[in-house]
Amino acid sequence: MVMKSKKIKSKRVSLKKKYKVIRKVKEHNRKKGKEAKKLRLSGKNKVEKDPAIPNNWPFKEHELKALEARRTKAIEELEQKKAERKERLNE
């Protein structure tokens, strides 16, 4: 029996299809970038700013002590999280 040769399908793509694919890839990459940006921005803990308490405030010292306590607590929590991450990586 004689084998019949198969025709090779052309690899040509119309320009409409070519540019459509390029556009879709660009849109996809843009969406992924936006999602990554949202995750980065929402993941950060914002540093509490100094409230600039006026001198004639009745309980200024008390407020400043409370603010300092909150800051030290936040710093300690960050250090603990870092230490836990390092321990997990070392295991």
N, C-alpha and C positions, 0 to 999 in steps of 0.2 A: 504494500500500500504506500502511495506517495504522500509525503507530509506536505501540507500546505503551509506556506510562510504566513505568520501573523503580521498584520500591519501594526506599526508602532504608533501609539497615540501621540499627537502633538502636545508639546509642553507650553505652547503659547497661551498667554492669558490676555484677555482684553484689558485695555487701559482702565475702563470703568471698574472692573473687578480689582485690578491692581491697586488703584488709589483708594477704593473702598476698604480693602484690607489694611492699608497703611493708616487710614483714618481710624478704623476700629482699634487697631493696636495702640495708637496714640491716645485715644479716649480711655482705653483700659489702663494704660500706664498712668495717666493723669488721675484716675479714680483711686488707684492703689497709692499714689503719692499723697493724695488728700487724706486718705484713711490713716496712713502712717503719721502724717503731720498731726492729725487730731489726737492720736494715741500719745504722741510725744508731748503735746501741750497739756493734755488732761492728766497725764501721769506725774507731772512735776508738782511738788509741794511748794507752795508759795511762802516766802519768808515774810513773817509778820513785820510790818513796818512800825517804826517808832511813832506812837500816837501824838507826840508833841504836847504833853500836858502842860498847861500854863502854871506859872508860879503861884498864883492866888487860888489854885484848886485846893479845896479843904483837905482831901486825903491823898495828896500827891505821892508821898512816900509809900503809902500802902499800895497804890496803883502801880508804882514803879517796881515794887518788890514782886507783886503778882505777875507783872509782865516778864520780869527776869526769870521767875520760876517757870512760867510757861515755855520760855525760850530754852532753858536748860533741859526741861523735860523733852521737848521736841528733838533737841540735839542728841540726848541719850537714846531716844527711840531709834533715830537714824543710825547711830553707832551699833545698836543691838541688831538691827536689820542687816547691816553690813556684815557683822560677825556671823550671823546665822547663815547668810549667803555663802560666806567663805567656808563655813563648816560643811554645808551641803556639797560644795564643790570638792572639798577635800575627801569626802567619804567615798 
